[in-house]
Amino acid sequence: MRAYRILKKLMPSSGGGDDYEKAKKSIRLARYGCANRPFYHIVVVLQRRDCKAHPIEQLGTYDPMENHNGEKLVSLNLERIKYWMAKKARLSNPVAELLGLSGFLPMHPRTYMTAWRNRQQNKTETQPSETVTN
């Protein structure tokens, strides 16, 4: 009986390496598109795989380039995202930011930091440079 348990751990019945159901999963962006024209798919992948690994499921898309109306387009399948979050899939920071901006999750702290940095940069650009003359 004990040899059977050891053998079962070494060689899963599916013939593959990872136990698919128990392996940790993450929801992250997978980059597609050209060199100067990025386009992202929001996908569920096994956490320890590289970014080019075959995804388990595609949950949405994100186009970071502004269109002619000045909009960045995002499409999300919120039902499936909720399902994978219930299965304890980890969210990457960029995906958590997108979900916070969409109103699905609370606002991500990095979003506040980015907005603060942009305000500081705009403030320094608009102030005239003060020169001291004696």
N, C-alpha and C positions, 0 to 999 in steps of 0.2 A: 504494500500500500504506500509506503513512504517513497519508494523508487518511482511510483506513478506520479506523485506530487512534484518531485524534482524534475522528472521528464516533462511534465505539463508546463512547468515554469520555463524550461529551456526551449521547448518547441511548441508554440501556440497552434491550436487546431486549424486556424485560418491559413497557416503557412507563411504569414507575413511577420515582420519584426515587431511592430508596436501593437499593443492591445488598443484598438481604435476607440472603444467605448470609454476606457478609463484614462486615456491620454489627455493631457491638458490642451485646451484649445484657446486660440486668441482671435479676436476680431481686429483686423488691421487693414491698412491700405496696401494694395498691390499695384505697382506702377506699370502702366501701359502707355502707348503713344510713342511719339518721336523724341528726338533729342531736345528740341526747343519747344515742344508742344506736349507737356505731360498730361496724362489722363489717368485717373485712379479708379480701381474697383474696390469696394469695401467687401472683404471676403472673410470667411472663417477658415482657418488653417490650423494644423497641429503646431503647438507653440515652439517646439524645438526644430522645426524645419526651416529652411532658408526662405527668403522672400519670393523666390521663383518656383516654389513647390506647388504642386497641383492643389487648388483649394477644395475644401469640402463643399462649400456653398457660397454663392455670391449674394450679398445682401443689399447692394446698392452701388451707385457710382458717384464720383466727385470730379468736376471739371474746374481746376483752379484758375484757368485763364478767363478773364472777363470777356463777355460777349459784347455785341454792339450796344446793348443797354447798360453796360457796366455791371452785369450780374455774374456771379459765380454759381454754376448750376450743381445741385445735389439732389439725388434721388435715393430714398431710403425705404426699405421694406421693414417697417417698424414692428410688425407682428413677428417676423422671423428673428429680428434683433432681440426682441423680448424673450423669445424662445431660447436663443443661445445664451442670453444673460442668465436665464433660469438654470441652464445647464452648467453654469459657472465658467463661461468663457471670459477670458480677460480682455479688457478694452485697451487698445493702444492710446497714447496721448492724443494724436491727431483725430482719431475717431471719437474719442470722448469730447474733444472740443467741438467737432461737428454736431454731435448729438446735443451738446449743451446749447449751441447756437440755434438749433432747430426747436428747442423747447422740450425735447424728450427727456433729458436729464437736467439736473441743476448746472448752472454755468461753471465751466472748468476754470480753476484758478489761473491757468496760463493765459486764458482769454483776457482776464483783468490786467495781467502784467503786460501783455502786448498792447492793450489800449492805453495804459499809463505811459509806456515808452513812446508810443506814437504821439501822445499829447505833449510830452516833454520835448520831443524832436521838433514838433511844429512850433512850440513856444520859443525855442532857441532860433529857429529859422526866421520867425516873424519879428523878433526883437532886433532893432538896429544895433550895430556894433558900437559900443561906447568907447571912445578914445579919450585918454586922459591927456590934456594939454596943460603945460605949466608955463 
